[in-house]
């Protein structure tokens, strides 16, 4: 076997193996069984739409991946770039490159836009510089001295994503990023998500606007009562009216 063959085979393995994997994940709120054996794979740089009706377990799945205390993971494995995330606490998962942008955005009251971004860079692991962030988010550059919680909903969503990019980001988890936003702001967020794909940043997006998420995503996973009922390409879901009606009501 030649050296070139070895390099080519190693490259093929890198491009075909999942960058992020969940295996038979089970999680509970107290004794309430919420995430019921979820498994999924995502390649580096992919955008995965995690879809389902209200109460399907989408947010709970994101929170379990991020290793939050609630829900509590009781079984399964989570792997990111070869590292066993299921053995980590939430702060360790964040340091490993997993950043959750929750639905309520968690902008820190009393801090300006720039202070929110600077605080995100305090922990070990450097992501984008302030200059890079302001180039990609010109609205934030214009409002860098404004208190973060006084921004519009769309600008707060941009700040929450920018704050994740300020860290050493490998996996971005977005929970309902489009909720309540004007179409022009949604397009701006989609532009950012497309721009980070070539950098190898992987994204999992939970979104009630399923059509918008599917048009953005490479692949899709649909949950129903905490279980995976579909895994495939986003196009397959867009082309399958029966599947959309049964599990997404669209």
C-alpha positions in Angstrom: 0.0 0.0 0.0 1.5 3.4 -1.0 1.6 6.5 1.1 -0.8 8.2 -1.3 -3.3 5.4 -0.9 -3.1 5.6 2.9 -3.7 9.4 2.8 -6.6 9.0 0.4 -8.2 6.3 2.5 -7.8 8.4 5.7 -9.4 11.4 3.9 -12.3 9.2 2.7 -12.9 8.0 6.3 -12.8 11.7 7.5 -15.4 12.8 5.0 -17.8 9.8 5.5 -17.7 9.3 9.2 -20.1 11.3 11.4 -18.5 14.3 13.1 -21.2 14.3 15.7 -23.2 11.2 16.8 -25.9 10.4 19.3 -26.5 6.8 20.2 -29.6 5.5 21.9 -30.0 8.6 24.1 -32.6 8.5 26.9 -33.4 11.5 29.1 -35.9 12.3 31.9 -37.4 15.3 33.7 -37.7 13.6 37.1 -39.6 10.4 36.2 -41.1 11.9 33.0 -39.5 9.9 30.1 -38.9 12.6 27.4 -36.1 11.6 25.1 -36.7 7.9 24.1 -33.7 6.3 22.4 -32.7 9.1 20.0 -29.9 8.3 17.6 -28.5 10.6 14.9 -25.4 11.4 12.9 -24.2 14.7 11.5 -21.2 15.3 9.3 -18.8 18.2 9.8 -20.2 21.4 8.4 -23.7 20.0 7.9 -26.9 21.7 9.0 -29.4 19.3 10.5 -33.1 20.3 11.0 -34.5 18.6 14.1 -38.3 18.7 13.6 -41.5 17.6 15.1 -44.8 18.8 16.6 -44.9 20.7 19.9 -44.0 18.3 22.7 -42.1 15.9 20.4 -38.9 16.3 22.5 -36.9 18.6 20.2 -35.7 21.1 22.8 -35.1 18.3 25.3 -32.9 16.6 22.8 -30.8 19.8 22.3 -30.6 20.3 26.1 -29.4 16.7 26.6 -26.8 17.1 23.9 -25.5 20.3 25.6 -25.3 18.3 28.9 -27.6 20.5 30.9 -28.9 19.2 34.2 -32.5 19.0 32.9 -33.4 16.7 31.4 -31.1 14.1 33.0 -29.5 11.7 30.6 -29.7 8.1 31.9 -28.6 6.1 29.0 -26.8 6.5 25.7 -23.7 8.0 24.2 -22.8 11.4 22.6 -19.7 11.8 20.5 -18.2 15.0 19.1 -15.1 14.7 16.9 -14.1 11.5 18.7 -14.6 12.9 22.2 -17.2 11.3 24.6 -19.5 14.2 25.4 -21.9 11.9 27.4 -19.2 11.9 30.1 -19.0 15.7 30.4 -20.8 18.3 32.5 -22.4 21.3 30.6 -19.3 23.6 31.1 -17.0 20.8 29.8 -19.2 20.3 26.7 -19.1 24.0 26.1 -15.3 24.0 26.3 -15.3 21.1 23.9 -17.1 23.2 21.3 -20.8 22.7 21.9 -22.8 25.9 22.2 -26.5 26.0 22.8 -28.4 29.1 21.8 -31.7 28.7 23.7 -35.1 30.0 22.7 -34.9 32.9 25.3 -31.4 33.8 24.1 -30.1 34.6 27.6 -28.6 38.0 26.8 -27.1 39.3 30.0 -28.9 42.3 31.5 -26.8 45.4 32.3 -24.1 44.6 29.7 -23.6 46.2 26.3 -23.4 44.2 23.1 -19.6 44.3 23.2 -19.5 43.4 26.9 -21.7 40.3 26.2 -19.3 39.3 23.4 -16.2 39.9 25.5 -17.6 37.9 28.4 -18.1 35.0 26.1 -14.4 35.0 25.3 -13.2 34.8 28.9 -13.3 31.0 29.1 -10.5 29.0 27.5 -10.8 28.4 23.8 -10.8 31.4 21.3 -13.4 31.7 18.6 -14.0 34.7 16.3 -12.5 38.0 17.2 -14.7 41.1 17.7 -13.5 42.4 14.4 -14.7 39.2 12.6 -18.0 39.3 14.4 -18.7 42.9 13.5 -17.8 42.2 9.9 -20.4 39.4 9.7 -22.9 41.1 12.0 -22.9 44.8 10.9 -26.0 45.5 13.0 -24.1 44.5 16.1 -21.2 46.8 15.2 -23.6 49.7 15.0 -25.0 48.9 18.4 -21.9 47.7 20.2 -22.3 50.2 23.1 -26.1 49.6 23.5 -27.3 47.4 26.3 -27.9 43.9 24.9 -31.4 43.4 26.3 -32.7 46.6 24.7 -32.0 45.3 21.2 -34.8 44.1 19.0 -35.7 40.4 19.0 -33.8 39.8 15.7 -30.8 41.7 16.9 -30.8 39.8 20.2 -30.8 36.5 18.2 -27.8 37.8 16.2 -26.0 38.6 19.4 -26.8 35.2 20.9 -25.3 33.5 17.7 -22.4 35.9 17.7 -21.7 35.1 21.3 -21.5 31.4 20.4 -19.1 32.2 17.6 -16.9 34.0 20.0 -16.1 30.7 21.6 -14.2 27.8 20.1 -17.3 26.5 18.3 -17.7 23.1 16.7 -21.4 22.3 17.2 -24.0 25.0 17.2 -27.4 24.1 18.7 -30.2 26.6 17.8 -33.6 26.4 19.5 -36.3 28.3 17.6 -34.0 31.0 16.2 -36.7 32.4 13.8 -39.5 32.8 16.4 -41.1 36.2 16.1 -38.6 37.5 13.6 -39.3 39.5 10.4 -38.4 37.6 7.2 -35.5 40.0 6.5 -33.9 39.1 9.8 -34.5 35.4 9.2 -32.7 35.8 5.9 -29.8 37.5 7.6 -29.5 34.6 10.1 -29.6 32.1 7.3 -26.8 34.0 5.5 -24.7 33.6 8.7 -25.4 29.9 9.0 -24.5 29.3 5.4 -21.3 31.3 5.8 -20.0 29.2 8.7 -20.6 25.9 6.9 -17.3 26.0 5.0 -15.5 26.6 8.3 -16.5 23.2 9.4 -19.0 24.4 12.0 -21.9 21.9 12.3 -25.4 23.1 13.2 -28.5 21.5 14.6 -31.6 23.7 14.3 -34.9 23.2 16.0 -37.6 25.3 14.4 -41.4 25.4 14.2 -41.1 27.0 10.8 -40.3 23.6 9.4 -40.3 24.7 5.7 -37.7 27.4 6.4 -35.6 25.0 8.3 -35.8 22.4 5.6 -34.8 24.8 2.9 -31.7 25.8 5.0 -30.7 22.3 6.1 -28.8 19.5 4.4 -30.6 16.7 6.3 -33.5 16.3 8.7 -34.5 14.2 11.7 -38.2 14.1 12.8 -39.2 13.3 16.3 -42.5 12.1 17.6 -43.1 11.7 21.4 -39.4 11.6 22.0 -38.5 9.0 19.3 -36.9 9.3 15.8 -39.6 8.6 13.2 -37.6 9.8 10.2 -33.9 10.5 9.3 -32.9 11.5 5.8 -32.3 14.4 3.5 -34.2 17.7 3.9 -35.3 17.4 0.3 -37.0 14.0 1.1 -39.2 15.7 3.7 -40.0 18.7 1.4 -41.0 16.2 -1.3 -43.1 14.0 0.9 -46.5 15.7 1.6 -47.8 12.6 3.6 -44.8 12.7 5.9 -45.1 16.4 6.5 -48.8 16.2 7.2 -48.5 13.3 9.6 -45.6 14.6 11.7 -45.3 18.3 11.0 -48.8 19.3 10.2 -47.8 21.2 7.1 
